[in-house]
Amino acid sequence: MASFLDAVELTLENEGGYVNHPSDPGGATNFGISLRFLKTINPEATEDTIKDLTLLEAGKIYIEHFWVANRYCKIESQEVANKVFDMCVNMGQLRANKCLQSAVRAASGAELELDGIIGRNTLREVNEASSCALLAALKVEGAWRYVALVNADISRKVFLRGWLNRVYK
């Protein structure tokens, strides 16, 4: 099974530290944890809470609310788990999980419902698919999703080059 430490290391390389970009709908972000997300698990959170977030606290949030909650720990391919985890942190859980399900459809022809839930059927198909084909399809799905985000809100164009570099990394 995939290792959380390997996945989070790659994501942290992509995320960096504190940022509060005016075009980011997530608001202030630190280690990839946005204020918008943090308020879902801590309604009292403020921008100062994000600024003061430690790496250890971010890791605990990642493992509980992203890695385990989405069952990425059950994915056999480390590369696939790394990519979907990174996408999950960057674009949100539902979008990333739907990208994974759509990539499985493309890579293996499996008839998965695109519901964004990584359940037993999705995990079985992810683990049975060629990891090389699945990873390639996942990158394409991620790129398509990032382009769609920009098309829906042109103010996000400032992020597109970085997102595409990240998805094809």
MIVO-213215 format. One record per residue: x, y, z of N, C-alpha, C, O in turn. Coordinates in steps of 0.02 Angstrom, whole numbers, padded with zeros to 5 digits. Example, Ala and Ser with C-alpha at 12.3 -4.5 7.8 and 13.67 -1.06 7.14 Angstrom:
2
+--------+--------+--------+--------+--------+--------+--------+--------+--------+--------+--------+--------+
:     nu :     nv :     nw :    cau :    cav :    caw :     cu :     cv :     cw :     ou :     ov :     ow :
+--------+--------+--------+--------+--------+--------+--------+--------+--------+--------+--------+--------+
:  00660 : -00284 :  00390 :  00615 : -00225 :  00390 :  00660 : -00165 :  00390 :  00712 : -00166 :  00423 :
:  00642 : -00112 :  00354 :  00684 : -00053 :  00357 :  00645 :  00002 :  00394 :  00670 :  00057 :  00402 :
+--------+--------+--------+--------+--------+--------+--------+--------+--------+--------+--------+--------+
//
This chain:
169
+--------+--------+--------+--------+--------+--------+--------+--------+--------+--------+--------+--------+
:     nu :     nv :     nw :    cau :    cav :    caw :     cu :     cv :     cw :     ou :     ov :     ow :
+--------+--------+--------+--------+--------+--------+--------+--------+--------+--------+--------+--------+
:  00041 : -00059 :  00000 :  00000 :  00000 :  00000 :  00044 :  00063 :  00000 :  00101 :  00062 :  00022 :
:  00015 :  00116 : -00024 :  00052 :  00179 : -00031 :  00069 :  00210 :  00037 :  00033 :  00200 :  00086 :
:  00124 :  00246 :  00039 :  00149 :  00277 :  00100 :  00127 :  00351 :  00104 :  00138 :  00389 :  00057 :
:  00095 :  00369 :  00159 :  00076 :  00439 :  00170 :  00136 :  00484 :  00170 :  00134 :  00538 :  00141 :
:  00190 :  00464 :  00202 :  00249 :  00507 :  00207 :  00277 :  00525 :  00139 :  00298 :  00581 :  00127 :
:  00279 :  00476 :  00093 :  00303 :  00490 :  00025 :  00257 :  00539 : -00010 :  00280 :  00586 : -00044 :
:  00192 :  00529 : -00003 :  00144 :  00572 : -00037 :  00145 :  00643 : -00009 :  00145 :  00691 : -00047 :
:  00146 :  00649 :  00056 :  00143 :  00716 :  00086 :  00207 :  00755 :  00073 :  00206 :  00816 :  00067 :
:  00263 :  00720 :  00068 :  00327 :  00754 :  00053 :  00323 :  00789 : -00015 :  00344 :  00846 : -00022 :
:  00296 :  00754 : -00064 :  00289 :  00783 : -00131 :  00240 :  00842 : -00131 :  00252 :  00893 : -00163 :
:  00185 :  00834 : -00095 :  00136 :  00888 : -00092 :  00164 :  00949 : -00058 :  00152 :  01005 : -00080 :
:  00200 :  00939 : -00004 :  00229 :  00997 :  00031 :  00281 :  01033 : -00012 :  00288 :  01094 : -00007 :
:  00316 :  00997 : -00055 :  00362 :  01030 : -00103 :  00323 :  01076 : -00149 :  00347 :  01129 : -00167 :
:  00263 :  01055 : -00168 :  00221 :  01095 : -00213 :  00187 :  01153 : -00177 :  00178 :  01206 : -00206 :
:  00170 :  01144 : -00115 :  00130 :  01192 : -00079 :  00169 :  01249 : -00047 :  00148 :  01307 : -00050 :
:  00224 :  01234 : -00015 :  00261 :  01286 :  00019 :  00226 :  01309 :  00082 :  00188 :  01271 :  00113 :
:  00239 :  01372 :  00102 :  00213 :  01398 :  00165 :  00153 :  01444 :  00156 :  00110 :  01432 :  00113 :
:  00150 :  01495 :  00196 :  00093 :  01540 :  00199 :  00087 :  01582 :  00136 :  00136 :  01611 :  00112 :
:  00025 :  01585 :  00109 :  00009 :  01626 :  00050 : -00062 :  01652 :  00060 : -00106 :  01616 :  00085 :
: -00074 :  01714 :  00039 : -00142 :  01740 :  00039 : -00151 :  01779 : -00026 : -00148 :  01840 : -00027 :
: -00163 :  01742 : -00080 : -00170 :  01771 : -00147 : -00242 :  01795 : -00157 : -00288 :  01757 : -00143 :
: -00251 :  01856 : -00181 : -00320 :  01882 : -00188 : -00364 :  01843 : -00237 : -00425 :  01846 : -00232 :
: -00334 :  01807 : -00284 : -00374 :  01767 : -00332 : -00388 :  01696 : -00309 : -00421 :  01658 : -00344 :
: -00363 :  01678 : -00251 : -00373 :  01610 : -00225 : -00438 :  01608 : -00184 : -00442 :  01639 : -00131 :
: -00489 :  01573 : -00208 : -00553 :  01571 : -00172 : -00549 :  01535 : -00105 : -00594 :  01540 : -00064 :
: -00494 :  01499 : -00094 : -00485 :  01465 : -00029 : -00462 :  01512 :  00025 : -00462 :  01495 :  00084 :
: -00442 :  01573 :  00005 : -00418 :  01621 :  00053 : -00347 :  01605 :  00074 : -00310 :  01571 :  00038 :
: -00328 :  01629 :  00133 : -00261 :  01617 :  00159 : -00248 :  01542 :  00162 : -00292 :  01503 :  00178 :
: -00186 :  01523 :  00146 : -00166 :  01453 :  00143 : -00097 :  01445 :  00174 : -00054 :  01488 :  00166 :
: -00087 :  01390 :  00210 : -00021 :  01374 :  00236 : -00011 :  01299 :  00230 : -00053 :  01259 :  00251 :
:  00045 :  01280 :  00200 :  00060 :  01209 :  00187 :  00006 :  01176 :  00145 : -00003 :  01115 :  00148 :
: -00031 :  01216 :  00107 : -00086 :  01188 :  00066 : -00152 :  01183 :  00102 : -00202 :  01163 :  00071 :
: -00155 :  01200 :  00165 : -00217 :  01199 :  00203 : -00248 :  01268 :  00197 : -00220 :  01317 :  00220 :
: -00307 :  01272 :  00166 : -00339 :  01337 :  00156 : -00382 :  01355 :  00216 : -00406 :  01312 :  00252 :
: -00392 :  01420 :  00224 : -00436 :  01443 :  00277 : -00507 :  01417 :  00265 : -00542 :  01398 :  00312 :
: -00528 :  01417 :  00202 : -00595 :  01392 :  00187 : -00603 :  01319 :  00210 : -00653 :  01302 :  00241 :
: -00553 :  01277 :  00197 : -00557 :  01207 :  00220 : -00553 :  01204 :  00296 : -00592 :  01168 :  00327 :
: -00506 :  01239 :  00325 : -00496 :  01235 :  00397 : -00560 :  01254 :  00435 : -00574 :  01226 :  00488 :
: -00598 :  01302 :  00408 : -00661 :  01321 :  00441 : -00712 :  01264 :  00441 : -00758 :  01264 :  00483 :
: -00706 :  01216 :  00395 : -00752 :  01159 :  00395 : -00740 :  01112 :  00453 : -00785 :  01077 :  00475 :
: -00678 :  01112 :  00479 : -00662 :  01068 :  00536 : -00651 :  01108 :  00600 : -00651 :  01080 :  00655 :
: -00643 :  01174 :  00593 : -00635 :  01218 :  00650 : -00668 :  01285 :  00634 : -00634 :  01331 :  00609 :
: -00733 :  01291 :  00647 : -00769 :  01353 :  00628 : -00739 :  01417 :  00659 : -00753 :  01472 :  00635 :
: -00699 :  01410 :  00711 : -00668 :  01468 :  00744 : -00604 :  01491 :  00708 : -00576 :  01542 :  00727 :
: -00582 :  01455 :  00658 : -00518 :  01470 :  00625 : -00520 :  01539 :  00593 : -00572 :  01561 :  00566 :
: -00463 :  01573 :  00596 : -00455 :  01639 :  00566 : -00392 :  01639 :  00523 : -00357 :  01588 :  00519 :
: -00378 :  01694 :  00491 : -00317 :  01700 :  00452 : -00256 :  01690 :  00497 : -00206 :  01661 :  00476 :
: -00260 :  01713 :  00559 : -00204 :  01702 :  00605 : -00195 :  01628 :  00621 : -00138 :  01605 :  00631 :
: -00250 :  01591 :  00623 : -00245 :  01518 :  00635 : -00205 :  01486 :  00579 : -00162 :  01443 :  00591 :
: -00218 :  01508 :  00517 : -00181 :  01482 :  00459 : -00108 :  01503 :  00463 : -00063 :  01462 :  00452 :
: -00096 :  01566 :  00478 : -00027 :  01591 :  00483 :  00014 :  01552 :  00534 :  00073 :  01538 :  00524 :
: -00019 :  01535 :  00590 :  00015 :  01501 :  00645 :  00016 :  01425 :  00639 :  00045 :  01391 :  00681 :
: -00014 :  01397 :  00586 : -00017 :  01325 :  00576 :  00054 :  01297 :  00572 :  00096 :  01323 :  00535 :
:  00067 :  01245 :  00609 :  00133 :  01212 :  00606 :  00132 :  01155 :  00556 :  00079 :  01132 :  00535 :
:  00190 :  01134 :  00537 :  00196 :  01078 :  00491 :  00166 :  01015 :  00522 :  00133 :  00976 :  00487 :
:  00176 :  01005 :  00585 :  00147 :  00947 :  00619 :  00071 :  00949 :  00619 :  00039 :  00898 :  00606 :
:  00042 :  01007 :  00631 : -00031 :  01014 :  00629 : -00057 :  01002 :  00559 : -00108 :  00969 :  00549 :
: -00022 :  01029 :  00509 : -00042 :  01018 :  00440 : -00040 :  00944 :  00423 : -00085 :  00918 :  00390 :
:  00013 :  00910 :  00445 :  00018 :  00838 :  00433 : -00039 :  00799 :  00463 : -00065 :  00752 :  00432 :
: -00059 :  00817 :  00523 : -00116 :  00783 :  00556 : -00180 :  00794 :  00517 : -00220 :  00749 :  00509 :
: -00190 :  00855 :  00492 : -00250 :  00870 :  00452 : -00247 :  00830 :  00387 : -00297 :  00799 :  00368 :
: -00190 :  00829 :  00355 : -00182 :  00792 :  00292 : -00198 :  00718 :  00301 : -00235 :  00688 :  00263 :
: -00169 :  00688 :  00352 : -00178 :  00615 :  00360 : -00251 :  00598 :  00377 : -00278 :  00550 :  00351 :
: -00281 :  00637 :  00421 : -00349 :  00621 :  00442 : -00402 :  00640 :  00390 : -00445 :  00600 :  00374 :
: -00398 :  00701 :  00364 : -00452 :  00728 :  00323 : -00441 :  00719 :  00248 : -00488 :  00729 :  00209 :
: -00381 :  00700 :  00227 : -00367 :  00690 :  00157 : -00347 :  00618 :  00141 : -00379 :  00585 :  00101 :
: -00294 :  00594 :  00174 : -00265 :  00529 :  00157 : -00311 :  00471 :  00178 : -00331 :  00431 :  00136 :
: -00327 :  00467 :  00242 : -00368 :  00412 :  00267 : -00441 :  00421 :  00246 : -00473 :  00372 :  00225 :
: -00467 :  00481 :  00251 : -00537 :  00493 :  00235 : -00554 :  00474 :  00163 : -00609 :  00452 :  00148 :
: -00505 :  00482 :  00118 : -00516 :  00464 :  00048 : -00489 :  00396 :  00029 : -00492 :  00376 : -00029 :
: -00464 :  00360 :  00078 : -00440 :  00291 :  00069 : -00381 :  00285 :  00021 : -00371 :  00233 : -00009 :
: -00342 :  00339 :  00014 : -00283 :  00336 : -00028 : -00232 :  00286 :  00000 : -00190 :  00260 : -00036 :
: -00237 :  00273 :  00065 : -00193 :  00224 :  00097 : -00204 :  00154 :  00070 : -00162 :  00109 :  00080 :
: -00258 :  00143 :  00035 : -00274 :  00077 :  00006 : -00252 :  00070 : -00067 : -00261 :  00018 : -00098 :
: -00224 :  00124 : -00094 : -00200 :  00122 : -00164 : -00131 :  00088 : -00165 : -00087 :  00107 : -00127 :
: -00123 :  00040 : -00209 : -00060 :  00002 : -00212 : -00004 :  00041 : -00246 :  00054 :  00035 : -00226 :
: -00019 :  00079 : -00297 :  00033 :  00116 : -00334 :  00050 :  00181 : -00297 :  00007 :  00224 : -00287 :
:  00112 :  00187 : -00276 :  00134 :  00248 : -00240 :  00127 :  00309 : -00286 :  00106 :  00362 : -00262 :
:  00144 :  00303 : -00349 :  00140 :  00359 : -00395 :  00068 :  00383 : -00404 :  00055 :  00443 : -00405 :
:  00021 :  00337 : -00410 : -00049 :  00356 : -00417 : -00074 :  00388 : -00353 : -00109 :  00439 : -00354 :
: -00057 :  00359 : -00296 : -00077 :  00388 : -00232 : -00048 :  00457 : -00222 : -00082 :  00503 : -00199 :
:  00016 :  00466 : -00240 :  00047 :  00532 : -00235 :  00009 :  00584 : -00276 : -00006 :  00638 : -00252 :
: -00006 :  00566 : -00338 : -00038 :  00613 : -00383 : -00108 :  00631 : -00360 : -00126 :  00690 : -00360 :
: -00148 :  00582 : -00342 : -00217 :  00598 : -00323 : -00218 :  00635 : -00256 : -00261 :  00679 : -00247 :
: -00173 :  00619 : -00210 : -00169 :  00656 : -00148 : -00151 :  00729 : -00161 : -00182 :  00774 : -00133 :
: -00102 :  00740 : -00203 : -00081 :  00808 : -00219 : -00138 :  00846 : -00252 : -00150 :  00905 : -00237 :
: -00174 :  00814 : -00297 : -00231 :  00845 : -00330 : -00286 :  00860 : -00279 : -00318 :  00913 : -00282 :
: -00296 :  00815 : -00232 : -00346 :  00823 : -00180 : -00332 :  00886 : -00139 : -00377 :  00925 : -00125 :
: -00269 :  00895 : -00120 : -00250 :  00953 : -00080 : -00259 :  01017 : -00122 : -00282 :  01068 : -00096 :
: -00242 :  01014 : -00186 : -00242 :  01074 : -00227 : -00310 :  01092 : -00256 : -00327 :  01151 : -00259 :
: -00349 :  01043 : -00277 : -00413 :  01059 : -00310 : -00474 :  01038 : -00271 : -00530 :  01052 : -00291 :
: -00464 :  01005 : -00215 : -00521 :  00983 : -00175 : -00533 :  00909 : -00183 : -00517 :  00879 : -00234 :
: -00562 :  00879 : -00131 : -00571 :  00807 : -00128 : -00618 :  00781 : -00182 : -00602 :  00733 : -00217 :
: -00676 :  00811 : -00188 : -00725 :  00787 : -00236 : -00698 :  00789 : -00307 : -00704 :  00741 : -00345 :
: -00669 :  00846 : -00326 : -00641 :  00852 : -00394 : -00586 :  00802 : -00406 : -00585 :  00769 : -00459 :
: -00540 :  00796 : -00359 : -00484 :  00749 : -00368 : -00508 :  00677 : -00374 : -00484 :  00639 : -00416 :
: -00556 :  00659 : -00332 : -00581 :  00591 : -00333 : -00619 :  00576 : -00397 : -00615 :  00520 : -00423 :
: -00656 :  00624 : -00422 : -00690 :  00615 : -00487 : -00639 :  00609 : -00543 : -00649 :  00570 : -00590 :
: -00585 :  00648 : -00539 : -00531 :  00642 : -00589 : -00502 :  00571 : -00588 : -00490 :  00541 : -00640 :
: -00491 :  00544 : -00527 : -00465 :  00476 : -00521 : -00513 :  00426 : -00552 : -00493 :  00381 : -00589 :
: -00577 :  00432 : -00537 : -00627 :  00386 : -00564 : -00631 :  00391 : -00640 : -00636 :  00340 : -00675 :
: -00629 :  00451 : -00666 : -00630 :  00461 : -00738 : -00567 :  00433 : -00771 : -00570 :  00404 : -00825 :
: -00510 :  00441 : -00737 : -00447 :  00413 : -00763 : -00450 :  00337 : -00765 : -00425 :  00306 : -00811 :
: -00479 :  00307 : -00714 : -00487 :  00234 : -00713 : -00529 :  00212 : -00773 : -00512 :  00164 : -00807 :
: -00583 :  00247 : -00786 : -00625 :  00231 : -00844 : -00583 :  00233 : -00908 : -00587 :  00188 : -00950 :
: -00543 :  00286 : -00915 : -00503 :  00294 : -00976 : -00448 :  00242 : -00981 : -00435 :  00216 : -01035 :
: -00417 :  00226 : -00925 : -00359 :  00180 : -00925 : -00379 :  00107 : -00931 : -00342 :  00067 : -00960 :
: -00438 :  00089 : -00905 : -00455 :  00018 : -00903 : -00523 :  00002 : -00934 : -00539 : -00057 : -00945 :
: -00563 :  00052 : -00947 : -00630 :  00039 : -00973 : -00680 :  00020 : -00919 : -00737 :  00002 : -00935 :
: -00661 :  00024 : -00856 : -00706 :  00007 : -00802 : -00766 :  00053 : -00801 : -00761 :  00113 : -00817 :
: -00822 :  00026 : -00783 : -00884 :  00065 : -00779 : -00895 :  00089 : -00708 : -00934 :  00059 : -00670 :
: -00861 :  00143 : -00691 : -00867 :  00171 : -00624 : -00914 :  00230 : -00625 : -00915 :  00269 : -00673 :
: -00953 :  00237 : -00572 : -00993 :  00297 : -00563 : -00946 :  00353 : -00543 : -00902 :  00343 : -00500 :
: -00954 :  00411 : -00573 : -00912 :  00468 : -00556 : -00944 :  00507 : -00499 : -00971 :  00562 : -00509 :
: -00940 :  00478 : -00440 : -00973 :  00508 : -00382 : -00925 :  00541 : -00334 : -00946 :  00572 : -00285 :
: -00860 :  00534 : -00347 : -00810 :  00565 : -00304 : -00798 :  00529 : -00239 : -00764 :  00555 : -00194 :
: -00825 :  00469 : -00232 : -00816 :  00429 : -00171 : -00769 :  00371 : -00187 : -00782 :  00332 : -00233 :
: -00715 :  00367 : -00149 : -00667 :  00312 : -00160 : -00689 :  00253 : -00117 : -00666 :  00243 : -00061 :
: -00735 :  00215 : -00146 : -00761 :  00157 : -00111 : -00728 :  00093 : -00135 : -00677 :  00094 : -00169 :
: -00758 :  00038 : -00116 : -00730 : -00028 : -00132 : -00722 : -00039 : -00207 : -00670 : -00063 : -00229 :
: -00772 : -00021 : -00247 : -00768 : -00032 : -00319 : -00714 :  00011 : -00351 : -00675 : -00013 : -00392 :
: -00710 :  00074 : -00331 : -00658 :  00118 : -00359 : -00590 :  00092 : -00340 : -00545 :  00088 : -00383 :
: -00580 :  00074 : -00278 : -00514 :  00048 : -00257 : -00495 : -00015 : -00295 : -00438 : -00023 : -00316 :
: -00542 : -00059 : -00304 : -00527 : -00121 : -00341 : -00504 : -00104 : -00412 : -00454 : -00131 : -00436 :
: -00540 : -00059 : -00445 : -00523 : -00041 : -00514 : -00457 : -00002 : -00518 : -00418 : -00012 : -00565 :
: -00445 :  00041 : -00469 : -00381 :  00078 : -00467 : -00324 :  00029 : -00461 : -00274 :  00034 : -00496 :
: -00330 : -00019 : -00416 : -00276 : -00067 : -00403 : -00268 : -00119 : -00458 : -00215 : -00150 : -00464 :
: -00320 : -00131 : -00498 : -00315 : -00179 : -00553 : -00291 : -00146 : -00617 : -00266 : -00181 : -00662 :
: -00297 : -00081 : -00623 : -00277 : -00045 : -00684 : -00201 : -00043 : -00690 : -00166 : -00048 : -00639 :
: -00177 : -00037 : -00750 : -00106 : -00025 : -00761 : -00089 :  00042 : -00729 : -00117 :  00094 : -00747 :
: -00042 :  00042 : -00682 : -00025 :  00104 : -00648 :  00004 :  00156 : -00696 : -00007 :  00216 : -00686 :
:  00039 :  00134 : -00746 :  00067 :  00180 : -00795 :  00011 :  00215 : -00835 :  00011 :  00276 : -00842 :
: -00035 :  00176 : -00860 : -00092 :  00203 : -00898 : -00136 :  00246 : -00853 : -00160 :  00299 : -00874 :
: -00147 :  00224 : -00792 : -00189 :  00262 : -00745 : -00157 :  00328 : -00727 : -00191 :  00379 : -00725 :
: -00092 :  00329 : -00715 : -00058 :  00391 : -00698 : -00060 :  00440 : -00756 : -00072 :  00500 : -00746 :
: -00050 :  00416 : -00817 : -00054 :  00460 : -00876 : -00124 :  00489 : -00883 : -00132 :  00549 : -00895 :
: -00175 :  00447 : -00875 : -00244 :  00471 : -00881 : -00261 :  00519 : -00824 : -00298 :  00567 : -00835 :
: -00235 :  00507 : -00765 : -00248 :  00551 : -00708 : -00218 :  00620 : -00719 : -00248 :  00671 : -00702 :
: -00159 :  00622 : -00749 : -00129 :  00687 : -00765 : -00171 :  00725 : -00816 : -00180 :  00786 : -00809 :
: -00196 :  00691 : -00866 : -00239 :  00723 : -00916 : -00303 :  00749 : -00883 : -00324 :  00805 : -00897 :
: -00333 :  00708 : -00842 : -00394 :  00729 : -00807 : -00381 :  00791 : -00764 : -00422 :  00837 : -00762 :
: -00325 :  00791 : -00729 : -00308 :  00848 : -00687 : -00298 :  00911 : -00728 : -00324 :  00964 : -00711 :
: -00261 :  00905 : -00783 : -00250 :  00963 : -00826 : -00317 :  00989 : -00853 : -00328 :  01049 : -00854 :
: -00360 :  00943 : -00875 : -00425 :  00964 : -00901 : -00464 :  01002 : -00847 : -00495 :  01053 : -00861 :
: -00462 :  00978 : -00786 : -00499 :  01010 : -00731 : -00472 :  01079 : -00716 : -00510 :  01126 : -00704 :
: -00406 :  01087 : -00717 : -00376 :  01152 : -00705 : -00396 :  01202 : -00760 : -00411 :  01260 : -00745 :
: -00394 :  01180 : -00822 : -00415 :  01223 : -00878 : -00489 :  01242 : -00869 : -00508 :  01299 : -00882 :
: -00530 :  01194 : -00849 : -00601 :  01209 : -00838 : -00611 :  01260 : -00782 : -00654 :  01304 : -00787 :
: -00570 :  01257 : -00730 : -00574 :  01306 : -00675 : -00559 :  01376 : -00701 : -00592 :  01425 : -00683 :
: -00508 :  01381 : -00744 : -00491 :  01446 : -00772 : -00546 :  01470 : -00820 : -00563 :  01529 : -00820 :
: -00573 :  01425 : -00860 : -00627 :  01445 : -00905 : -00688 :  01469 : -00868 : -00725 :  01512 : -00893 :
: -00700 :  01442 : -00809 : -00757 :  01462 : -00769 : -00745 :  01528 : -00732 : -00792 :  01564 : -00714 :
: -00682 :  01544 : -00720 : -00664 :  01605 : -00683 : -00595 :  01628 : -00706 : -00544 :  01603 : -00683 :
: -00594 :  01675 : -00752 : -00532 :  01697 : -00783 : -00482 :  01726 : -00734 : -00422 :  01730 : -00749 :
: -00505 :  01748 : -00675 : -00458 :  01774 : -00625 : -00409 :  01721 : -00601 : -00357 :  01736 : -00573 :
: -00426 :  01658 : -00612 : -00382 :  01603 : -00592 : -00327 :  01588 : -00643 : -00284 :  01545 : -00631 :
: -00328 :  01623 : -00699 : -00278 :  01612 : -00751 : -00207 :  01620 : -00724 : -00160 :  01589 : -00748 :
: -00199 :  01662 : -00674 : -00134 :  01674 : -00644 : -00104 :  01609 : -00615 : -00043 :  01604 : -00609 :
: -00146 :  01560 : -00599 : -00123 :  01497 : -00570 : -00111 :  01442 : -00621 : -00080 :  01391 : -00605 :
: -00136 :  01450 : -00683 : -00138 :  01394 : -00730 : -00070 :  01365 : -00746 : -00062 :  01304 : -00746 :
: -00021 :  01405 : -00760 :  00046 :  01378 : -00778 :  00072 :  01335 : -00720 :  00097 :  01280 : -00732 :
:  00067 :  01359 : -00659 :  00090 :  01321 : -00601 :  00051 :  01257 : -00592 :  00080 :  01205 : -00577 :
: -00015 :  01261 : -00602 : -00056 :  01200 : -00595 : -00036 :  01148 : -00647 : -00030 :  01089 : -00630 :
: -00027 :  01169 : -00709 : -00009 :  01121 : -00762 :  00060 :  01093 : -00751 :  00071 :  01033 : -00762 :
:  00107 :  01134 : -00728 :  00174 :  01108 : -00712 :  00168 :  01056 : -00656 :  00201 :  01005 : -00657 :
:  00126 :  01071 : -00607 :  00117 :  01027 : -00550 :  00085 :  00961 : -00571 :  00108 :  00907 : -00549 :
:  00034 :  00963 : -00611 : -00001 :  00901 : -00630 :  00042 :  00856 : -00673 :  00035 :  00795 : -00669 :
:  00086 :  00885 : -00714 :  00128 :  00843 : -00757 :  00196 :  00828 : -00726 :  00238 :  00797 : -00759 :
:  00207 :  00849 : -00665 :  00270 :  00837 : -00629 :  00277 :  00763 : -00612 :  00327 :  00743 : -00582 :
+--------+--------+--------+--------+--------+--------+--------+--------+--------+--------+--------+--------+
//
